[in-house]
Amino acid sequence: MMRLAIWLHEAGQKVVVFVPQNHRMIPGLDEKGVPYILFRIRFKKFPFCEAFLLSQLIAKQGIGTLLTSLSYEIRLLTMVKLFAKNLKVIYFQQMQLGVPKKDFFHTIFYRNLDVWISPLEYLKQQVLANTRIANHQIKVIPLCIDSSLFLDIKAKKSELRKAWNLPSNEIIIGTIGRFDFHKDQITLIEAVGILKSKSISIQVLFVGEETFADKRQYANQLKERIVALEMQDQFHFRPYTSKIEEAHAVLDVFVMSTQKETFGMVTIEAMCSGTPVIGANSGGTAELLEYGKNGILFEPNSPKDLADKILLFLQNQNKYELLADQSKNNMCTKYDKAIEIKEIIDLIE
C-alpha cells in the first residue's frame, strides 16, 4: 500500500497516508515526499470515536476516497461514512477469503463498501461465494510491479552471482520471501533431499528474513533439516534486499512453494525477469501461471512431486527457459505499475 501511495503521488494525485506513529512505512514515505498523518486506531467492535475523529481529519484534508488493504479496517472505514458526506471507501483485498462471512454484521459492513478490489479472478469468485457482496461492487485490478527493474536484469547474472558469493556455473533454484510455516519452504528442502538420494545435486538460494516473533522458529527448523540431510554445501541463505531484482537475476529457477498463496508478487517478478517458475498448484500461483501455460505446477505440500518437477526442468532446461523468455514481455506489460495506477485513478474518478 505504501508503494501504491508513492506511485499515485508520483502520478500527480493528491495522496495522504494515515499511519501509526513510528510505523515502518514512515521512512519510505519521507524519502518520496508523500504526505502522511499520524493516526492511531484502537480496534473495537464499534469504534465510533475513532470513526468520528478520522472523519474530522478527512474533512480538513478534503479527502473524497479512503482506500485500505486491511480487512479489519473495513468496519472502521464504513463507519466513517456515517460522519463524512459523499465519502467513498475502497477495500483492496490482500488475503484469501476462505470461510463464509454471510452473517448480519459482515453483510452490513461489506455492502457499505463502494468497491471491493480483488487482484485476481479466482479471488473475486471466492468473495462472491463467501459473502453477500453484489457482483457490481467487485472489480479485478492486479497488484503490479515496476517492470523496468526486471526486464533486462538477467544480463547481469554472472556479475551478480559473484557479488552474492554464489557458484557461477551451477544450476541455482530458489525462493524469495519471509521464512514462515505457511510459505512451506520445508517442502523445497525435502524435494532437494529426494534429488540428492538420486545423485542429483543442485544449489538452492533462500532470500528472506525470519517472521517477526515467530514462536515456531521456522527458520531454525529449516536450517536444522538441511544439516540433518547433510546438504549444507548446497544451500545459501541471504537476507532480504530492497534490490529484489538482483535476487531474481541470480536464479535459474524460481520456486513458489506456498500452499495457499493469495497472489505472489515474487512470482510476477520472476516471470518478468524471464526466470522459469515452478509453483504450487493452488491459489493465485495457479492463475498467474495460467494453470501450467506459463510455468510448471506441482501438488502443494508434496516434496516428491516437487522433486519430479525440478527433474523435469533439468531434463528440459532449454524448453522452459524459452517459454519463460517468450512470456516475459507479456507478463511485464500485463502486471506493470502503469496498469494498476491507471485502473485505480479511473476507479476513483
C-alpha positions as CSV (number, residue, x, y, z in Angstrom):
1,M,0.0,0.0,0.0
2,M,2.9,2.3,0.6
3,R,4.2,1.5,-2.9
4,L,0.7,2.3,-4.4
5,A,0.6,5.6,-2.4
6,I,4.0,6.6,-3.8
7,W,3.0,5.7,-7.4
8,L,-0.2,7.7,-7.1
9,H,1.7,10.6,-5.6
10,E,4.3,10.5,-8.5
11,A,1.3,10.4,-11.0
12,G,0.2,13.8,-9.6
13,Q,-2.7,12.6,-7.4
14,K,-3.3,14.2,-4.0
15,V,-2.4,11.4,-1.6
16,V,-2.4,11.3,2.2
17,V,-1.5,8.3,4.2
18,F,-2.9,7.7,7.7
19,V,-0.2,5.8,9.6
20,P,0.5,5.0,13.3
21,Q,3.5,6.7,15.0
22,N,6.9,5.0,14.4
23,H,5.4,2.8,11.7
24,R,7.9,1.2,9.3
25,M,6.2,2.9,6.3
26,I,7.3,6.3,7.5
27,P,10.9,6.3,6.2
28,G,9.7,5.3,2.8
29,L,7.0,8.0,2.7
30,D,9.5,10.6,3.8
31,E,12.0,9.5,1.2
32,K,9.4,10.0,-1.6
33,G,7.8,13.1,-0.1
34,V,4.4,11.5,0.4
35,P,2.3,13.4,3.0
36,Y,1.1,11.4,5.9
37,I,-0.9,12.0,9.1
38,L,-0.2,10.1,12.4
39,F,-3.4,8.4,13.5
40,R,-3.6,5.6,16.0
41,I,-6.5,3.1,15.8
42,R,-7.8,1.2,18.8
43,F,-9.8,-1.6,17.3
44,K,-13.1,-2.3,18.9
45,K,-16.3,-3.9,17.7
46,F,-17.9,-0.4,17.2
47,P,-15.1,2.2,17.0
48,F,-17.4,5.3,16.9
49,C,-14.9,7.6,18.5
50,E,-12.1,6.7,16.0
51,A,-14.5,6.9,13.1
52,F,-15.6,10.4,14.2
53,L,-12.0,11.7,14.7
54,L,-11.0,10.2,11.4
55,S,-13.9,11.9,9.6
56,Q,-12.8,15.3,11.0
57,L,-9.3,14.8,9.7
58,I,-10.7,13.7,6.3
59,A,-12.9,16.8,6.1
60,K,-9.9,19.1,6.9
61,Q,-7.8,17.4,4.1
62,G,-10.7,17.5,1.6
63,I,-10.4,13.7,1.0
64,G,-13.1,12.1,-1.0
65,T,-11.9,8.5,-1.1
66,L,-10.4,6.2,1.5
67,L,-8.5,3.1,0.5
68,T,-7.4,0.2,2.7
69,S,-5.9,-3.2,2.3
70,L,-6.6,-4.4,5.9
71,S,-9.8,-6.3,6.3
72,Y,-10.1,-5.4,10.0
73,E,-10.2,-1.7,9.0
74,I,-13.4,-2.2,6.9
75,R,-15.6,-1.8,9.9
76,L,-14.0,1.5,10.9
77,L,-14.0,3.0,7.4
78,T,-17.6,2.1,6.7
79,M,-18.5,3.7,10.0
80,V,-16.6,6.9,9.0
81,K,-19.1,7.2,6.2
82,L,-21.7,7.9,8.9
83,F,-20.0,11.2,9.7
84,A,-18.5,12.2,6.4
85,K,-20.6,13.3,3.4
86,N,-20.0,11.8,0.0
87,L,-17.1,9.7,1.1
88,K,-16.2,6.7,-0.9
89,V,-14.5,3.6,0.6
90,I,-12.4,1.1,-1.3
91,Y,-11.0,-2.1,0.0
92,F,-8.0,-3.7,-1.8
93,Q,-8.0,-7.4,-0.9
94,Q,-4.7,-8.9,0.0
95,M,-5.7,-12.2,1.6
96,Q,-7.9,-15.1,0.6
97,L,-11.4,-15.2,2.0
98,G,-11.6,-18.9,2.7
99,V,-14.5,-19.0,5.1
100,P,-18.2,-17.9,4.7
101,K,-18.8,-14.3,6.0
102,K,-22.5,-14.0,5.3
103,D,-23.6,-13.1,8.8
104,F,-25.6,-9.9,9.6
105,F,-22.6,-7.7,10.6
106,H,-20.3,-8.7,7.8
107,T,-23.1,-8.1,5.3
108,I,-23.7,-4.6,6.6
109,F,-20.1,-3.6,6.6
110,Y,-19.2,-5.2,3.3
111,R,-22.2,-3.8,1.5
112,N,-21.3,-0.3,2.7
113,L,-18.1,-0.5,0.7
114,D,-18.2,1.3,-2.5
115,V,-15.8,-1.0,-4.2
116,W,-14.1,-4.3,-3.2
117,I,-10.9,-4.8,-5.4
118,S,-9.7,-8.4,-5.9
119,P,-6.3,-8.8,-7.6
120,L,-7.3,-12.0,-9.4
121,E,-10.4,-13.5,-10.8
122,Y,-10.4,-16.6,-8.6
123,L,-10.3,-14.3,-5.5
124,K,-13.4,-12.4,-6.9
125,Q,-15.3,-15.7,-7.3
126,Q,-14.2,-16.7,-3.8
127,V,-15.6,-13.4,-2.4
128,L,-18.9,-13.8,-4.3
129,A,-19.2,-17.4,-2.9
130,N,-18.5,-16.5,0.7
131,T,-20.2,-13.1,1.2
132,R,-23.4,-11.3,0.3
133,I,-21.5,-8.6,-1.7
134,A,-23.1,-7.8,-5.0
135,N,-21.2,-8.6,-8.2
136,H,-21.2,-4.9,-9.3
137,Q,-19.3,-4.0,-6.1
138,I,-16.2,-6.1,-7.0
139,K,-13.6,-5.1,-9.5
140,V,-10.5,-7.1,-10.5
141,I,-7.3,-5.0,-10.5
142,P,-3.9,-6.8,-10.3
143,L,-1.2,-6.0,-7.9
144,C,1.6,-4.8,-10.1
145,I,5.4,-4.1,-10.1
146,D,7.8,-1.7,-11.6
147,S,8.6,-4.0,-14.5
148,S,11.5,-1.8,-15.7
149,L,13.6,-3.1,-12.9
150,F,13.3,-6.7,-14.1
151,L,13.2,-6.7,-17.9
152,D,16.9,-6.8,-18.6
153,I,18.3,-8.0,-15.2
154,K,19.4,-11.4,-16.4
155,A,22.2,-9.7,-18.4
156,K,23.9,-9.1,-15.0
157,K,23.6,-12.7,-13.9
158,S,27.3,-13.6,-13.8
159,E,28.5,-10.4,-12.1
160,L,25.6,-10.6,-9.5
161,R,26.4,-14.2,-8.7
162,K,29.9,-13.1,-8.0
163,A,28.7,-10.2,-5.8
164,W,26.4,-12.5,-3.9
165,N,29.1,-15.1,-3.4
166,L,27.2,-17.8,-5.3
167,P,28.5,-20.6,-7.6
168,S,29.0,-19.2,-11.1
169,N,28.3,-22.3,-13.3
170,E,25.8,-24.4,-11.4
171,I,22.1,-24.6,-11.5
172,I,20.6,-22.5,-8.7
173,I,16.9,-22.8,-7.8
174,G,15.5,-20.6,-5.1
175,T,12.7,-18.8,-3.4
176,I,12.2,-15.3,-2.0
177,G,10.1,-14.3,1.0
178,R,10.0,-14.4,4.7
179,F,10.6,-17.7,6.5
180,D,7.2,-18.8,7.6
181,F,5.4,-22.1,8.1
182,H,2.7,-21.1,5.6
183,K,5.4,-20.4,3.0
184,D,6.3,-24.1,3.2
185,Q,10.0,-23.8,2.3
186,I,10.5,-27.2,4.0
187,T,8.9,-28.8,1.0
188,L,11.6,-27.5,-1.2
189,I,14.3,-28.8,1.2
190,E,12.7,-32.2,1.3
191,A,12.5,-32.2,-2.5
192,V,16.2,-31.4,-2.8
193,G,16.9,-34.2,-0.4
194,I,15.0,-36.6,-2.7
195,L,17.1,-35.5,-5.6
196,K,20.3,-35.9,-3.6
197,S,19.3,-39.5,-2.9
198,K,19.2,-40.0,-6.7
199,S,22.7,-38.4,-7.0
200,I,21.3,-35.2,-8.4
201,S,22.9,-32.2,-6.8
202,I,21.7,-28.6,-7.2
203,Q,22.3,-25.4,-5.4
204,V,19.5,-23.6,-3.5
205,L,19.1,-19.9,-2.6
206,F,16.8,-18.7,0.2
207,V,16.3,-14.9,0.3
208,G,14.3,-13.5,3.2
209,E,14.0,-12.8,6.9
210,E,12.5,-14.6,9.8
211,T,8.9,-13.8,10.5
212,F,8.6,-11.4,13.4
213,A,8.1,-13.1,16.8
214,D,7.8,-16.5,15.2
215,K,7.2,-18.9,18.1
216,R,7.8,-21.9,15.8
217,Q,11.3,-20.6,15.0
218,Y,10.7,-21.9,11.5
219,A,13.9,-20.5,10.0
220,N,15.9,-22.6,12.6
221,Q,13.8,-25.7,11.7
222,L,14.8,-25.2,8.0
223,K,18.5,-25.0,8.8
224,E,18.3,-28.0,11.2
225,R,16.7,-30.1,8.5
226,I,19.3,-29.1,6.0
227,V,22.0,-30.2,8.4
228,A,20.2,-33.5,9.1
229,L,20.2,-34.2,5.4
230,E,23.8,-33.2,5.1
231,M,23.2,-30.6,2.4
232,Q,24.9,-27.6,4.0
233,D,27.1,-27.2,0.9
234,Q,24.0,-26.9,-1.4
235,F,22.0,-24.2,0.5
236,H,22.7,-20.5,0.6
237,F,20.8,-18.0,2.9
238,R,20.8,-14.3,2.1
239,P,18.9,-11.5,3.9
240,Y,16.0,-9.7,2.3
241,T,17.2,-6.9,0.0
242,S,15.4,-3.8,-1.4
243,K,17.1,-4.6,-4.7
244,I,14.9,-7.7,-5.1
245,E,15.6,-7.7,-8.9
246,E,19.1,-8.9,-8.1
247,A,17.8,-11.9,-6.2
248,H,15.8,-12.9,-9.3
249,A,18.7,-12.4,-11.6
250,V,20.9,-15.0,-10.0
251,L,18.3,-17.8,-10.2
252,D,17.9,-20.4,-12.9
253,V,14.5,-21.5,-11.5
254,F,12.1,-19.8,-9.1
255,V,10.1,-22.0,-6.7
256,M,6.8,-20.8,-5.2
257,S,6.1,-23.5,-2.6
258,T,3.4,-21.7,-0.6
259,Q,0.3,-23.9,-0.3
260,K,-2.2,-21.1,-0.5
261,E,-0.6,-18.1,-1.9
262,T,-3.1,-15.3,-2.4
263,F,-1.3,-13.6,-5.2
264,G,2.5,-13.8,-5.1
265,M,4.3,-10.6,-6.2
266,V,7.6,-12.5,-6.3
267,T,6.0,-14.9,-8.9
268,I,5.3,-11.9,-11.1
269,E,8.8,-10.6,-10.6
270,A,10.3,-13.9,-11.5
271,M,8.3,-14.2,-14.7
272,C,9.1,-10.6,-15.6
273,S,12.8,-11.4,-15.1
274,G,12.5,-14.3,-17.6
275,T,13.1,-16.9,-14.9
276,P,11.2,-20.3,-15.2
277,V,8.8,-20.8,-12.4
278,I,7.8,-24.0,-10.6
279,G,4.8,-23.2,-8.4
280,A,2.3,-25.0,-6.1
281,N,-1.0,-25.8,-7.9
282,S,-3.2,-23.7,-5.7
283,G,-4.4,-20.2,-5.0
284,G,-3.1,-17.2,-7.0
285,T,0.0,-19.1,-8.2
286,A,-2.1,-21.4,-10.5
287,E,-3.9,-18.5,-12.1
288,L,-0.6,-16.4,-12.5
289,L,1.0,-19.4,-14.3
290,E,-2.2,-19.8,-16.3
291,Y,-2.7,-23.3,-15.0
292,G,0.6,-24.6,-16.5
293,K,0.9,-22.4,-19.6
294,N,3.5,-20.1,-18.1
295,G,5.3,-22.5,-15.8
296,I,5.4,-25.8,-14.1
297,L,2.8,-26.7,-11.4
298,F,3.3,-29.3,-8.6
299,E,1.0,-30.7,-6.0
300,P,1.1,-28.5,-2.8
301,N,3.0,-29.9,0.2
302,S,4.4,-32.8,-1.9
303,P,8.2,-33.0,-1.8
304,K,8.1,-35.9,-4.2
305,D,6.1,-34.1,-6.9
306,L,8.2,-31.0,-6.5
307,A,11.3,-33.1,-6.9
308,D,9.8,-34.7,-10.0
309,K,9.0,-31.2,-11.5
310,I,12.6,-29.9,-10.7
311,L,13.9,-33.0,-12.5
312,L,11.5,-32.3,-15.4
313,F,13.0,-28.8,-15.7
314,L,16.6,-30.1,-15.6
315,Q,15.8,-32.6,-18.4
316,N,14.1,-29.9,-20.5
317,Q,16.0,-26.8,-19.4
318,N,16.1,-25.1,-22.9
319,K,12.4,-25.6,-23.4
320,Y,11.4,-24.0,-20.1
321,E,13.9,-21.2,-20.4
322,L,12.5,-20.4,-23.9
323,L,8.9,-20.5,-22.5
324,A,9.9,-18.1,-19.7
325,D,11.6,-15.7,-22.1
326,Q,8.6,-15.7,-24.5
327,S,6.2,-14.9,-21.7
328,K,8.4,-12.3,-20.1
329,N,7.3,-9.2,-22.1
330,N,3.7,-10.2,-21.9
331,M,3.9,-10.5,-18.1
332,C,5.8,-7.2,-17.7
333,T,3.1,-5.4,-19.7
334,K,0.2,-7.1,-18.0
335,Y,1.5,-6.5,-14.5
336,D,3.3,-3.2,-14.9
337,K,2.6,-0.5,-12.4
338,A,1.2,1.7,-15.1
339,I,-1.8,-0.7,-15.4
340,E,-2.5,-0.5,-11.6
341,I,-2.1,3.2,-11.4
342,K,-4.5,3.8,-14.4
343,E,-7.1,1.4,-13.0
344,I,-7.1,3.0,-9.6
345,I,-7.2,6.5,-10.9
346,D,-10.1,5.7,-13.3
347,L,-11.9,4.0,-10.5
348,I,-11.6,6.9,-8.1
349,E,-12.6,9.4,-10.9
